[in-house]
């Protein structure tokens, strides 16, 4: 009924306005990727490599804070850890937080 020139102009430039409203969202996603997602993926990759390199004799810390020495590494994702003299527990590989002391491979 009352079509003013301002309404007509707004309808013609809708595509540029829609893209301009998505630019901040795209920038926020880019910043979040470089600050949160990428470092977390790098840390996960390093942890996986550390867990795969576990050997008998390594001293480890589990996520629960238990410190022990690896006595047996099984293929099904279970590691046997000696936490005291004669006390051995089985833990899942992915629950190992850090390796304190790595053993050197035997020279052959």
Secondary structure, 3 states (H helix, E strand, C coil): CCCCHHHHHHHHCHHHHHHHHHHHHHHHHHHHHHHHHHHHHHHHHHHHHHHHCCCCCCEEEECCCCEEEEEEECCCCEEEEEEECCEEEEEEHHHEEEEEECCCCCCC
